[in-house]
């Protein structure tokens, strides 16, 4: 895919950070609060923004603890108006390239079991289901844990 996409490494002091928080608020049914974002420890979290046609249209937040062989995908989002164009897969591949550069051997995540669209995407990206966790989310929903071996 020939794109004009641009992967950015961000943190809370970057101008684009407020756009990440806005995307989170606009796109997720249960977004993080400003206080939640303020607790991110930038020494072990990596935030990647995705610019498309000069607009920030996506982000991914990873917990990447030095010495651990698995990165934890905490949040990933592409603006709904940009979905269905192959951008999510392109963005994901760009994120994976960065994760591999840090030396991680796998990526794991939790996803709400009712989020079939996200689960289909992760399966398409070669994630495998590991287990279901009852009542994982604050709304009482169960989570599916998934793993991608790099």
Buried (B, 14 or more C-beta within 10 A) or exposed (E): EEBEBEBBEBEBEBEBBEBBBEBBEEBEEEBBEEEEBEEBEEEEBBBBBBBBEEEBBBBBBBBBBEEBEBBBBBBBBBBEEBBEEEBBBBBBEBBBEBBEEEEBEBBBBBBBBEBEEBBEBBEEBEBEBEEEBEEBBEEEBBBBBBBBEB
